[in-house]
Structures are given as C-alpha cells and as structure tokens.
Amino acid sequence: MLKNTSDVLDIIRKCRELRDVGNKSMLLEYINQLLPVELRIKIPSLITNDGIDNFLSWIEVKISPPIYGLAKA
C-alpha cells in the first residue's frame, strides 16, 4: 500500500477546503499521481465540485487503514 498514507489524507483534507474548481481539480490530479497504479482513477476533463468530492471520498476509503472492532459477530 502507500507509505505516505497520512500525507495523502492531509492533502485530501486541504483539497476539500478549496473553493475554486480549477485548483481543486489540479490538486486531485496530483493526489491521483501519488496513488499506486492500481488505485488511480480516470478523471474526466469536465468535472464538478461534487464530482471531485466524490473522488476524494473514494480515495479516502481505499487508502485508509481498516477499522477493526466495528462489526459485531
């Protein structure tokens, strides 16, 4: 997996705070390049603010460590 998962999660948090879709899109591209090839996403050329947030959420889920003890047997 990623060695710098916490760094990528920090960048994702910063990206969510941006309001300008152009800057947010460029930061998403940068985050995507930090991911292993098998986790990279194909980002459409036209994307909305909500679309970027959806991609960021998907990336967070994929790179976050699992949380144990939530499911009851």
The first five atom37 places (N, CA, C, CB, O) and aatype in JSON, in Angstrom:
{
  "aatype": [12, 10, 11, 2, 16, 15, 3, 19, 10, 3, 9, 9, 1, 11, 4, 1, 6, 10, 1, 3, 19, 7, 2, 11, 15, 12, 10, 10, 6, 18, 9, 2, 5, 10, 10, 14, 19, 6, 10, 1, 9, 11, 9, 14, 15, 10, 9, 16, 2, 3, 7, 9, 3, 2, 13, 10, 15, 17, 9, 6, 19, 11, 9, 15, 14, 14, 9, 18, 7, 10, 0, 11, 0],
  "atom_mask": [
    [1, 1, 1, 1, 1],
    [1, 1, 1, 1, 1],
    [1, 1, 1, 1, 1],
    [1, 1, 1, 1, 1],
    [1, 1, 1, 1, 1],
    [1, 1, 1, 1, 1],
    [1, 1, 1, 1, 1],
    [1, 1, 1, 1, 1],
    [1, 1, 1, 1, 1],
    [1, 1, 1, 1, 1],
    [1, 1, 1, 1, 1],
    [1, 1, 1, 1, 1],
    [1, 1, 1, 1, 1],
    [1, 1, 1, 1, 1],
    [1, 1, 1, 1, 1],
    [1, 1, 1, 1, 1],
    [1, 1, 1, 1, 1],
    [1, 1, 1, 1, 1],
    [1, 1, 1, 1, 1],
    [1, 1, 1, 1, 1],
    [1, 1, 1, 1, 1],
    [1, 1, 1, 0, 1],
    [1, 1, 1, 1, 1],
    [1, 1, 1, 1, 1],
    [1, 1, 1, 1, 1],
    [1, 1, 1, 1, 1],
    [1, 1, 1, 1, 1],
    [1, 1, 1, 1, 1],
    [1, 1, 1, 1, 1],
    [1, 1, 1, 1, 1],
    [1, 1, 1, 1, 1],
    [1, 1, 1, 1, 1],
    [1, 1, 1, 1, 1],
    [1, 1, 1, 1, 1],
    [1, 1, 1, 1, 1],
    [1, 1, 1, 1, 1],
    [1, 1, 1, 1, 1],
    [1, 1, 1, 1, 1],
    [1, 1, 1, 1, 1],
    [1, 1, 1, 1, 1],
    [1, 1, 1, 1, 1],
    [1, 1, 1, 1, 1],
    [1, 1, 1, 1, 1],
    [1, 1, 1, 1, 1],
    [1, 1, 1, 1, 1],
    [1, 1, 1, 1, 1],
    [1, 1, 1, 1, 1],
    [1, 1, 1, 1, 1],
    [1, 1, 1, 1, 1],
    [1, 1, 1, 1, 1],
    [1, 1, 1, 0, 1],
    [1, 1, 1, 1, 1],
    [1, 1, 1, 1, 1],
    [1, 1, 1, 1, 1],
    [1, 1, 1, 1, 1],
    [1, 1, 1, 1, 1],
    [1, 1, 1, 1, 1],
    [1, 1, 1, 1, 1],
    [1, 1, 1, 1, 1],
    [1, 1, 1, 1, 1],
    [1, 1, 1, 1, 1],
    [1, 1, 1, 1, 1],
    [1, 1, 1, 1, 1],
    [1, 1, 1, 1, 1],
    [1, 1, 1, 1, 1],
    [1, 1, 1, 1, 1],
    [1, 1, 1, 1, 1],
    [1, 1, 1, 1, 1],
    [1, 1, 1, 0, 1],
    [1, 1, 1, 1, 1],
    [1, 1, 1, 1, 1],
    [1, 1, 1, 1, 1],
    [1, 1, 1, 1, 1]
  ],
  "atom_positions": [
    [[0.84, -1.19, 0.0], [0.0, 0.0, 0.0], [0.89, 1.25, 0.0], [-0.96, 0.0, 1.23], [2.06, 1.18, -0.38]],
    [[0.36, 2.34, 0.4], [1.1, 3.59, 0.42], [1.94, 3.73, 1.68], [0.15, 4.76, 0.29], [1.5, 3.38, 2.77]],
    [[3.13, 4.25, 1.52], [3.97, 4.54, 2.67], [3.59, 5.87, 3.29], [5.44, 4.53, 2.28], [3.8, 6.09, 4.49]],
    [[3.05, 6.76, 2.49], [2.73, 8.11, 2.95], [1.22, 8.35, 3.0], [3.39, 9.13, 2.05], [0.75, 9.4, 2.57]],
    [[0.48, 7.38, 3.51], [-0.97, 7.47, 3.55], [-1.44, 8.71, 4.31], [-1.56, 6.23, 4.18], [-2.36, 9.4, 3.87]],
    [[-0.82, 8.99, 5.44], [-1.26, 10.15, 6.23], [-1.01, 11.45, 5.46], [-0.53, 10.18, 7.58], [-1.8, 12.39, 5.58]],
    [[0.06, 11.52, 4.7], [0.33, 12.71, 3.9], [-0.75, 12.91, 2.83], [1.72, 12.61, 3.23], [-1.22, 14.02, 2.61]],
    [[-1.13, 11.82, 2.17], [-2.16, 11.9, 1.14], [-3.49, 12.3, 1.77], [-2.29, 10.55, 0.38], [-4.22, 13.11, 1.19]],
    [[-3.81, 11.76, 2.94], [-5.05, 12.13, 3.62], [-5.05, 13.6, 4.01], [-5.25, 11.26, 4.87], [-6.09, 14.26, 3.95]],
    [[-3.9, 14.14, 4.39], [-3.78, 15.57, 4.69], [-4.03, 16.41, 3.44], [-2.39, 15.89, 5.27], [-4.7, 17.44, 3.51]],
    [[-3.48, 15.99, 2.31], [-3.68, 16.71, 1.06], [-5.16, 16.67, 0.66], [-2.8, 16.12, -0.07], [-5.7, 17.66, 0.16]],
    [[-5.8, 15.53, 0.89], [-7.24, 15.41, 0.58], [-8.03, 16.4, 1.43], [-7.74, 13.95, 0.83], [-8.94, 17.06, 0.92]],
    [[-7.7, 16.51, 2.71], [-8.38, 17.47, 3.58], [-8.2, 18.9, 3.06], [-7.85, 17.36, 5.04], [-9.14, 19.69, 3.05]],
    [[-6.99, 19.23, 2.63], [-6.73, 20.57, 2.1], [-7.5, 20.79, 0.8], [-5.22, 20.77, 1.86], [-8.0, 21.89, 0.54]],
    [[-7.59, 19.76, -0.01], [-8.31, 19.87, -1.27], [-9.79, 20.14, -1.03], [-8.13, 18.58, -2.1], [-10.41, 20.92, -1.75]],
    [[-10.36, 19.5, -0.03], [-11.78, 19.72, 0.28], [-12.06, 21.16, 0.7], [-12.22, 18.77, 1.4], [-13.18, 21.65, 0.51]],
    [[-11.08, 21.84, 1.26], [-11.26, 23.22, 1.71], [-11.23, 24.23, 0.57], [-10.19, 23.57, 2.72], [-11.71, 25.35, 0.73]],
    [[-10.67, 23.86, -0.56], [-10.59, 24.77, -1.7], [-11.97, 25.03, -2.29], [-9.66, 24.21, -2.78], [-12.83, 24.14, -2.31]],
    [[-12.19, 26.23, -2.77], [-13.47, 26.6, -3.39], [-13.37, 26.63, -4.91], [-13.93, 27.96, -2.88], [-14.35, 26.35, -5.6]],
    [[-12.2, 26.96, -5.43], [-12.01, 27.07, -6.87], [-11.9, 25.68, -7.49], [-10.74, 27.9, -7.19], [-11.01, 24.9, -7.15]],
    [[-12.81, 25.36, -8.39], [-12.85, 24.03, -9.0], [-11.59, 23.74, -9.81], [-14.08, 23.9, -9.9], [-11.14, 22.6, -9.85]],
    [[-11.01, 24.75, -10.44], [-9.79, 24.55, -11.21], [-8.63, 24.12, -10.33], [0.0, 0.0, 0.0], [-7.93, 23.15, -10.64]],
    [[-8.44, 24.83, -9.23], [-7.36, 24.47, -8.29], [-7.63, 23.11, -7.65], [-7.2, 25.54, -7.21], [-6.72, 22.31, -7.45]],
    [[-8.9, 22.88, -7.32], [-9.29, 21.6, -6.69], [-9.03, 20.45, -7.66], [-10.78, 21.63, -6.27], [-8.57, 19.38, -7.25]],
    [[-9.33, 20.67, -8.93], [-9.11, 19.65, -9.96], [-7.61, 19.35, -10.12], [-9.71, 20.09, -11.3], [-7.22, 18.19, -10.27]],
    [[-6.79, 20.4, -10.1], [-5.34, 20.2, -10.23], [-4.79, 19.43, -9.03], [-4.62, 21.55, -10.37], [-3.91, 18.59, -9.18]],
    [[-5.3, 19.73, -7.84], [-4.85, 19.01, -6.65], [-5.31, 17.55, -6.68], [-5.37, 19.71, -5.38], [-4.58, 16.67, -6.23]],
    [[-6.5, 17.3, -7.21], [-6.97, 15.92, -7.38], [-6.06, 15.16, -8.33], [-8.42, 15.91, -7.9], [-5.74, 13.99, -8.08]],
    [[-5.63, 15.8, -9.41], [-4.69, 15.17, -10.35], [-3.39, 14.82, -9.64], [-4.41, 16.1, -11.55], [-2.83, 13.74, -9.85]],
    [[-2.91, 15.72, -8.79], [-1.67, 15.48, -8.03], [-1.86, 14.3, -7.08], [-1.26, 16.75, -7.25], [-0.99, 13.43, -6.99]],
    [[-2.97, 14.28, -6.36], [-3.27, 13.17, -5.44], [-3.31, 11.87, -6.21], [-4.62, 13.41, -4.69], [-2.78, 10.85, -5.76]],
    [[-3.94, 11.89, -7.37], [-4.06, 10.69, -8.19], [-2.69, 10.15, -8.59], [-4.89, 10.99, -9.45], [-2.49, 8.94, -8.64]],
    [[-1.74, 11.05, -8.88], [-0.39, 10.62, -9.25], [0.36, 10.0, -8.08], [0.39, 11.8, -9.79], [1.28, 9.21, -8.28]],
    [[-0.02, 10.35, -6.85], [0.63, 9.78, -5.67], [0.16, 8.35, -5.38], [0.36, 10.65, -4.46], [0.82, 7.61, -4.65]],
    [[-0.97, 7.98, -5.95], [-1.55, 6.66, -5.7], [-0.82, 5.58, -6.48], [-3.03, 6.65, -6.04], [-0.25, 5.84, -7.54]],
    [[-0.85, 4.35, -5.96], [-0.35, 3.22, -6.76], [-1.17, 3.09, -8.04], [-0.39, 1.89, -5.94], [-2.34, 3.49, -8.07]],
    [[-0.59, 2.56, -9.05], [-1.24, 2.47, -10.37], [-2.6, 1.79, -10.28], [-0.34, 1.7, -11.35], [-3.54, 2.21, -10.95]],
    [[-2.72, 0.75, -9.47], [-3.98, 0.01, -9.4], [-5.1, 0.79, -8.72], [-3.76, -1.28, -8.66], [-6.27, 0.41, -8.84]],
    [[-4.78, 1.87, -8.02], [-5.8, 2.69, -7.36], [-6.1, 3.99, -8.1], [-5.37, 3.01, -5.96], [-7.03, 4.71, -7.73]],
    [[-5.35, 4.3, -9.12], [-5.56, 5.55, -9.84], [-6.9, 5.56, -10.55], [-4.43, 5.78, -10.85], [-7.4, 4.53, -11.01]],
    [[-7.47, 6.74, -10.62], [-8.78, 6.9, -11.24], [-8.65, 7.65, -12.55], [-9.76, 7.63, -10.29], [-7.71, 8.42, -12.74]],
    [[-9.59, 7.43, -13.44], [-9.65, 8.2, -14.68], [-10.54, 9.4, -14.42], [-10.18, 7.33, -15.89], [-11.74, 9.27, -14.22]],
    [[-9.92, 10.57, -14.43], [-10.64, 11.8, -14.11], [-11.15, 12.41, -15.41], [-9.73, 12.8, -13.34], [-10.37, 12.65, -16.33]],
    [[-12.45, 12.67, -15.49], [-12.99, 13.29, -16.71], [-12.46, 14.71, -16.88], [-14.52, 13.3, -16.67], [-12.08, 15.36, -15.91]],
    [[-12.45, 15.19, -18.11], [-11.92, 16.53, -18.38], [-12.85, 17.61, -17.82], [-11.73, 16.73, -19.89], [-12.38, 18.67, -17.41]],
    [[-14.13, 17.35, -17.81], [-15.09, 18.27, -17.2], [-15.62, 17.62, -15.93], [-16.27, 18.62, -18.18], [-16.23, 16.56, -15.96]],
    [[-15.37, 18.28, -14.8], [-15.77, 17.7, -13.53], [-16.28, 18.81, -12.62], [-14.59, 16.94, -12.86], [-15.77, 19.93, -12.63]],
    [[-17.3, 18.49, -11.84], [-17.88, 19.47, -10.92], [-17.23, 19.36, -9.55], [-19.4, 19.27, -10.8], [-16.47, 18.43, -9.28]],
    [[-17.53, 20.31, -8.71], [-17.05, 20.31, -7.35], [-17.52, 19.05, -6.62], [-17.52, 21.58, -6.61], [-16.75, 18.43, -5.88]],
    [[-18.78, 18.67, -6.82], [-19.31, 17.46, -6.19], [-18.62, 16.21, -6.71], [-20.82, 17.36, -6.42], [-18.38, 15.26, -5.95]],
    [[-18.31, 16.2, -7.99], [-17.6, 15.05, -8.57], [-16.22, 14.89, -7.96], [0.0, 0.0, 0.0], [-15.79, 13.77, -7.68]],
    [[-15.53, 15.99, -7.75], [-14.21, 15.94, -7.12], [-14.34, 15.42, -5.7], [-13.54, 17.34, -7.13], [-13.54, 14.58, -5.27]],
    [[-15.34, 15.91, -4.96], [-15.54, 15.44, -3.58], [-15.84, 13.94, -3.54], [-16.69, 16.21, -2.92], [-15.4, 13.24, -2.63]],
    [[-16.6, 13.46, -4.53], [-16.88, 12.02, -4.59], [-15.6, 11.21, -4.83], [-17.91, 11.72, -5.71], [-15.39, 10.18, -4.19]],
    [[-14.76, 11.68, -5.73], [-13.48, 11.01, -5.97], [-12.6, 11.03, -4.72], [-12.74, 11.66, -7.14], [-11.97, 10.03, -4.39]],
    [[-12.56, 12.18, -4.03], [-11.76, 12.28, -2.81], [-12.26, 11.31, -1.74], [-11.79, 13.71, -2.27], [-11.46, 10.69, -1.04]],
    [[-13.57, 11.17, -1.62], [-14.13, 10.22, -0.66], [-13.75, 8.79, -1.02], [-15.67, 10.35, -0.6], [-13.4, 8.0, -0.14]],
    [[-13.81, 8.46, -2.31], [-13.46, 7.12, -2.75], [-12.0, 6.82, -2.44], [-13.74, 6.96, -4.26], [-11.66, 5.73, -1.98]],
    [[-11.13, 7.8, -2.7], [-9.7, 7.62, -2.42], [-9.47, 7.43, -0.93], [-8.89, 8.83, -2.93], [-8.7, 6.56, -0.52]],
    [[-10.15, 8.24, -0.1], [-10.01, 8.11, 1.35], [-10.35, 6.7, 1.82], [-10.9, 9.12, 2.06], [-9.63, 6.12, 2.63]],
    [[-11.44, 6.17, 1.31], [-11.87, 4.82, 1.7], [-10.84, 3.79, 1.28], [-13.24, 4.49, 1.08], [-10.53, 2.87, 2.04]],
    [[-10.3, 3.93, 0.09], [-9.35, 2.95, -0.44], [-8.0, 2.97, 0.28], [-9.13, 3.2, -1.9], [-7.37, 1.92, 0.43]],
    [[-7.55, 4.13, 0.73], [-6.2, 4.19, 1.32], [-6.2, 4.22, 2.84], [-5.47, 5.4, 0.82], [-5.15, 4.04, 3.46]],
    [[-7.36, 4.43, 3.46], [-7.41, 4.46, 4.92], [-7.24, 3.07, 5.49], [-8.74, 5.06, 5.41], [-7.72, 2.09, 4.91]],
    [[-6.55, 2.98, 6.62], [-6.4, 1.66, 7.24], [-7.75, 1.17, 7.73], [-5.39, 1.71, 8.4], [-8.61, 1.97, 8.1]],
    [[-7.95, -0.15, 7.73], [-9.23, -0.69, 8.18], [-9.45, -0.4, 9.68], [-9.3, -2.21, 7.92], [-8.5, -0.34, 10.46]],
    [[-10.7, -0.23, 10.04], [-11.05, -0.01, 11.44], [-11.65, -1.31, 11.96], [-12.05, 1.2, 11.62], [-12.71, -1.76, 11.51]],
    [[-10.95, -1.9, 12.9], [-11.38, -3.19, 13.44], [-12.3, -2.99, 14.63], [-10.17, -4.05, 13.84], [-12.25, -1.96, 15.31]],
    [[-13.14, -3.97, 14.87], [-14.0, -3.94, 16.04], [-15.32, -3.25, 15.84], [0.0, 0.0, 0.0], [-16.09, -3.11, 16.79]],
    [[-15.62, -2.81, 14.61], [-16.9, -2.16, 14.37], [-18.02, -3.16, 14.14], [-16.8, -1.24, 13.19], [-19.17, -2.91, 14.53]],
    [[-17.71, -4.27, 13.52], [-18.73, -5.28, 13.24], [-18.88, -6.21, 14.43], [-18.38, -6.08, 11.97], [-17.89, -6.69, 14.99]],
    [[-20.1, -6.46, 14.8], [-20.35, -7.37, 15.91], [-20.66, -8.75, 15.34], [-21.51, -6.87, 16.81], [-21.42, -8.89, 14.37]],
    [[-20.07, -9.75, 15.95], [-20.25, -11.12, 15.46], [-21.53, -11.72, 15.95], [-19.08, -12.0, 15.87], [-21.85, -12.87, 15.63]]
  ]
}
